[in-house]
């Protein structure tokens, strides 16, 4: 079957940019359910599943395994392929508006069975790695205001707007569905306003762009909204399944994964072995020994964390290379540039140019 030359060019451009990204991003995955949702959505544009999946050499049979997972970069490639084939730049809004809690599997069932929105969010935060580790989610409550923040742990490339818009719009749709009430609020996005946003503004939360973080802000009273499908017995069973799945994915048993998540959650620095040991109520020697037993060192985890955070920060044109270096704990910009070249084979400036962030 002949392919549209325009599609081929778009895929080649995406591939070239993807090669510039951190190889560690492939360690982050998402459930196959997201692919199923995508191929179901594009049918309204008369786009077949095979046409979308061919971008990553995936067969439709792969969708039959409900427990399968795909790398985040593969999902991003599929999103860009779908956007090209449908000629709909605002694909993220369509995905978000059709999102249901069941998309999240056992985690979604746990949320549906919870007593209140607060209880559901606590579960979502506790078991978030079941869905993906590509985004770090944080709930903050300050007086009468609450916010749910989404920090990018990997470079999502040109599909960034699709991923974040679908996630935030989807969260609102789920809130409406499980409470039967309008949860209101507003949305902040850490990227420029897309040209297509005006077409969807009436369907989404009040949105602001070019903000420091990606987040949903809402009245803290929403946290006490009861969930219509609350069921304490079902909630207990769903939690057991979530714990089991967390263990199967390795997050419940590997000490290194726990340390890796703590490093990634640091706001402005990645800490030292002494700080990490103190946080875990261990001696530095014990911390090193436990990591060594799993075949990894603390310095390697810090290096990985710095690398991932560097890629995220460089996509923000508001931060200079010097600012990025300082936030990562480097004393000089030149030492950061050398480290970045060691990680990626390119410089921060070249990376920004290649990814369109400059």
Secondary structure, DSSP 4 states (H G I P E B T S, - for coil): -PPPHHHHHHHHHHHHHHTTS-GGGGG-EEETHHHHHHHHHGGGGT--HHHHHGGGT--GGGGG-TT-EEEHHHHHHHHHHHHHHHT-TTHHHHHHHT--GGGGTHHHHHHHHSSBHHHHHHHHHHTHHHH-SSEEEEEEEETTEEEEEEEESS--GGGHHHHHHHHHHHHHHHHHHHHSS----EEE-SSPPPTTHHHHGGGS-EEE-S-SSEEEEEEGGGGGPBPTT--HHHHHHHHHHHHHHHHHTTTTT-HHHHHHHHHHH-SS----HHHHHHHTT--HHHHHHHHHHTT--HHHHHHHHHHHHHHHHHT-TTS-HHHHHHHTT-SSHHHHHHHHHHHHSS-HHHHHHHHT--
